[in-house]
């Protein structure tokens, strides 16, 4: 059985956060390196659901960057911050 990326992302979100969650858009940023070349530089690949507008892609990326930055800041201060709901 073959599954689409849209279905896989939706199933993952529902399993992790609850059946009532609805995926409205998604992006994946994947770290890559060319395994056949010794010393190859690291890179990245970005994929997203079809039809996701570019301004929404930028918003999702910025939200992710902000979240990681804040998590690192609180961790470096020795505090944990409460996690917001995943929406």
Secondary structure as the mmCIF struct_conf table of DSSP 4:
data_model
#
loop_
_struct_conf.conf_type_id
_struct_conf.id
_struct_conf.beg_label_comp_id
_struct_conf.beg_label_asym_id
_struct_conf.beg_label_seq_id
_struct_conf.end_label_comp_id
_struct_conf.end_label_asym_id
_struct_conf.end_label_seq_id
HELX_RH_AL_P HELX_RH_AL_P1 UNK A 5 UNK A 17
TURN_TY1_P TURN_TY1_P1 UNK A 19 UNK A 20
STRN STRN1 UNK A 27 UNK A 33
TURN_TY1_P TURN_TY1_P2 UNK A 35 UNK A 36
BEND BEND1 UNK A 37 UNK A 37
TURN_TY1_P TURN_TY1_P3 UNK A 38 UNK A 39
HELX_LH_PP_P HELX_LH_PP_P1 UNK A 40 UNK A 41
STRN STRN2 UNK A 42 UNK A 48
TURN_TY1_P TURN_TY1_P4 UNK A 50 UNK A 51
HELX_RH_AL_P HELX_RH_AL_P2 UNK A 54 UNK A 76
TURN_TY1_P TURN_TY1_P5 UNK A 77 UNK A 78
HELX_LH_PP_P HELX_LH_PP_P2 UNK A 82 UNK A 85
#
